[in-house]
Amino acid sequence: MSVRLSTLGAPFSARRRSLRSSGGLPMRMPTRTVVAAGAALALTVGLGGPQALAAPPGPGSPSAGDRLFPGLGNGGYDALHYDLGLDYDPETRLVSATAGIDAKATQPLSRFNLDFDGNDISRLTVNGRIADYRRDGAELVITPNRPLRGKFRVDVTYVADPRAEHDCVPIPPLTGSAWLPTDDGFGLAGQPNCMQSAYPNNDIPSDKATYTIDVTTPENLSSVGNGTLKSTTHNQGKVTRTFRSTDPIATELVQVAVGDFAVFEHRAADGTPLRDVMPKDLLAAAKPKLKKQSQHLTWLNRQIGVDYPLQNYGSLGLEADFGFALETQTVSLYPADIFTVDEPWVETIMVHELAHQWFGDYVAPATWSDLWLNEGHATWYELRYGQKLGEGTLEDAMKEQYAQGDTYRMAYGPVAKPTDDSTLFSDNVYGGGALVLYALRQKVGDATFRAIEKRWVKKNANGVAGTDDFVTLASQVARRDLRGFLEPWVYGTTTPPMPGHPDWTVDPPSDEKVAKAKTNRQHRHAHLA
């Protein structure tokens, strides 16, 4: 998700400068095959078989059971496809919206929940019939007029105010809403648990679905959404653009933006269509950085061993009050003026967000505790590209991260088991996650490590997977049981010895060091990543 620019924690302090000190904004970077995370996913989306559907109707769970976000997500169904329609009025700055959800019941449902915080609902139907509903905090509790079995459809009509406040992000002072209002429109940033403020959904990363997004604006404004632009329709001074994603998306990675944008369409050397969306007055200055994305794709394709897996890619520059970047699927979000900063670290941030398209988007985490699989990988490739640009060495960064290992584990919890939602985006998930990968490469060698990375992406294509899945797959590819090696790295409360570096030492933690780390626990989330 996000990475702080002023520092990336101790290991990165020499490489990064604050965007504000560079004349820009600070930032955060801030991800349907179901794999062996089977038990966790069964809890997450309420997977059930024929016996479950033969049971008497009952209510779906109001929670997916995530350890860090116990109220998030819902059970009893699997979301398959979302049809979103957003009509923006620049005079009122309101959005008249519709959300259609195609889902499949995994148990007979007498009622079910959607995550939906705020917004004024005017109509709600299930399978075309008016249904009863009530609001319970951020839960939309729906009672259809007959029990649901198999596939069903929910349609919600509502009005949203992008300027309204919501209470979803657990780490102040970040925005408490997925909406990022601008002077001429808005964008979205829903990670980790904010997309419920934009549209009704099952707001957990493991319940991915495909999307069709219709965005209506006056003719003088433009818009962008995930996936590819399928059609443009003009009608009485308005224009509707339809975007479609055939690759499933986790709710936290949905993007819709409206503004006075210019669209820069080009093609990467590997053939990937690139679509960059920038404020018109910044596009010319941003183009040199945007053109670098072709080189980034070529490099990541080679390093990961899997060609870019999604429909298209590009960057969205938004002039709004936020200080982070986010890997929204196929169109990564940034504060617009980062592309005018002439510093090498800007490219490393771009590589971080691009790497997420493989790690976090194409392969999503089974639970939020598995976030290190997203951020550790993105940080790993970010650091390696930084070394290519002369921004310090990977080994030096990892040695510095290793020295802080016990302090970070004491302050934030283990890499794959953060203490709570406030430590989800800590240095131990980002740099600590990259350190796990470094240790694994030290243990198995570069060739086997690359094979593990390649197999991870291919096996879990367009799906979700968790930490235990990664340990199992690494063992299979390495042809030896790595559980005894990897589990202390991801779940341990102390930092294991680093293979190949008997001289590396861990600084003893102190109350002062731990307290300082805790005060900085949100900085990756609150800045660019």
BELZILIN-V666382 format. One record per backbone hydrogen bond with DSSP energy under -1.0 kcal/mol. NH is the residue of the N-H (numbers start at 1). CO is the residue of the C=O. E is the energy in kcal/mol with one decimal. If there is no record, write none. Layout:
# BELZILIN-V666382
nh = {NH,NH}
co = {CO,CO}
e = {E,E}
This chain:
# BELZILIN-V666382
nh = {2,12,13,15,16,23,24,35,41,42,43,44,45,53,54,58,60,64,72,75,78,80,81,82,83,84,85,86,87,88,89,93,95,96,97,98,99,100,101,102,103,104,105,106,109,110,112,114,115,116,117,120,122,123,125,126,127,129,131,132,134,136,139,140,141,142,143,148,152,154,155,156,157,158,159,160,164,174,180,182,186,187,189,194,197,198,199,201,204,207,208,209,210,211,212,213,214,215,216,217,219,221,222,224,226,228,230,231,233,235,238,239,240,241,242,243,244,245,249,253,254,257,258,259,261,262,264,266,268,271,274,275,276,277,278,280,282,283,286,287,290,291,292,293,294,296,297,298,299,300,301,302,303,304,305,313,316,317,318,320,322,325,326,328,329,331,332,333,334,336,338,339,340,341,343,346,348,349,350,351,352,353,354,355,356,357,358,359,360,361,362,363,364,366,370,371,373,374,375,376,378,379,380,381,382,383,384,385,386,387,388,389,390,391,397,398,399,400,401,402,403,405,408,409,410,411,412,413,416,417,419,423,426,429,430,432,434,435,436,437,438,439,440,441,442,443,444,445,449,450,451,452,453,454,455,456,457,458,459,460,461,463,464,465,470,471,472,473,474,475,476,477,478,479,480,486,487,490,491,492,501,504,507,514,515,516,517,518,519,521,523,526}
co = {30,9,10,12,12,20,19,464,37,38,39,40,41,49,50,108,111,72,69,61,104,102,102,210,100,212,98,214,96,216,94,89,160,87,158,85,156,83,154,81,152,78,150,76,148,58,142,140,201,138,196,159,157,157,155,129,153,126,124,143,141,139,136,114,134,112,132,109,103,101,125,99,123,97,120,95,161,171,187,185,258,180,178,190,194,195,195,115,202,204,206,249,80,245,82,243,84,241,86,239,237,218,259,257,255,244,242,242,240,238,235,217,233,215,231,213,228,211,209,250,251,224,186,222,259,278,276,274,272,268,266,313,264,315,262,260,279,279,282,283,286,287,289,290,291,292,293,294,295,296,297,298,299,300,301,273,332,277,334,318,320,28,333,326,253,328,314,326,316,318,335,336,337,338,341,343,344,345,346,347,348,349,350,351,352,354,355,355,363,356,357,358,463,465,367,368,370,371,371,372,374,375,376,377,378,379,380,381,382,383,384,385,387,386,393,394,395,396,397,398,399,402,404,405,406,407,408,409,490,414,412,420,423,426,426,427,430,431,432,433,434,435,436,437,438,439,440,441,445,446,447,448,449,450,451,452,453,454,455,456,458,460,33,364,466,467,468,469,470,471,472,473,474,475,475,482,483,486,487,488,498,501,403,510,511,512,513,514,515,518,520,522}
e = {-1.7,-1.6,-1.1,-1.9,-1.3,-1.5,-4.3,-1.1,-2.6,-2.4,-1.6,-2.1,-2.8,-1.7,-1.2,-2.1,-2.5,-2.3,-2.0,-2.7,-2.1,-3.2,-1.7,-2.4,-3.0,-2.7,-2.7,-2.8,-2.3,-2.6,-2.3,-2.6,-2.9,-2.4,-3.0,-2.3,-2.3,-3.0,-3.1,-2.9,-2.7,-2.0,-3.1,-2.2,-2.3,-2.1,-2.2,-2.0,-3.5,-2.7,-2.2,-2.2,-2.7,-1.4,-2.4,-2.7,-3.3,-1.7,-1.9,-1.6,-1.9,-2.8,-1.7,-3.1,-2.6,-3.1,-2.8,-2.3,-2.6,-2.2,-2.4,-2.4,-2.8,-2.5,-1.8,-2.8,-2.3,-1.5,-2.5,-2.2,-1.5,-1.2,-2.3,-2.9,-2.6,-1.8,-1.7,-1.7,-2.3,-1.2,-1.2,-1.8,-2.0,-1.4,-2.3,-3.1,-3.2,-2.6,-3.1,-2.2,-1.9,-1.9,-3.3,-1.9,-1.1,-2.2,-3.5,-1.1,-2.7,-2.8,-1.3,-2.8,-3.0,-2.5,-2.5,-2.9,-2.4,-2.8,-3.5,-2.2,-1.8,-2.3,-2.6,-2.1,-1.8,-3.3,-3.2,-2.3,-2.7,-2.1,-3.0,-2.7,-2.7,-2.9,-2.4,-1.7,-2.1,-1.1,-2.0,-1.8,-2.3,-2.6,-1.1,-1.5,-1.1,-2.2,-2.5,-2.2,-2.5,-2.6,-2.8,-1.7,-2.4,-2.9,-1.7,-2.1,-3.3,-2.8,-2.6,-1.1,-1.7,-9.3,-2.1,-1.4,-1.3,-1.8,-1.8,-3.1,-2.5,-1.6,-1.8,-1.4,-1.2,-1.3,-1.6,-1.3,-1.2,-2.0,-2.1,-2.5,-2.1,-2.3,-2.3,-2.9,-1.3,-1.5,-1.3,-2.4,-2.1,-1.9,-2.0,-1.3,-2.7,-1.5,-1.3,-1.6,-2.0,-1.5,-2.5,-2.6,-2.3,-2.4,-2.2,-2.3,-2.0,-2.8,-1.9,-2.2,-2.2,-2.1,-1.6,-1.6,-1.4,-3.7,-2.0,-2.6,-2.4,-2.1,-2.3,-2.8,-1.8,-1.6,-2.7,-2.4,-2.2,-2.2,-3.3,-1.5,-2.9,-1.4,-2.6,-1.5,-1.2,-1.1,-1.7,-2.4,-2.3,-2.1,-1.6,-1.6,-2.3,-2.6,-2.3,-2.4,-2.4,-1.9,-2.6,-2.2,-2.3,-2.6,-1.7,-2.2,-2.3,-2.4,-2.5,-2.5,-1.8,-2.3,-2.9,-1.6,-1.1,-2.2,-1.3,-2.2,-1.8,-2.3,-2.3,-2.8,-2.7,-1.9,-2.2,-2.7,-2.5,-1.0,-1.7,-3.4,-2.4,-2.1,-3.1,-1.0,-2.0,-1.7,-2.2,-2.8,-2.5,-2.2,-2.5,-2.4,-1.6,-1.2,-2.0,-2.1}
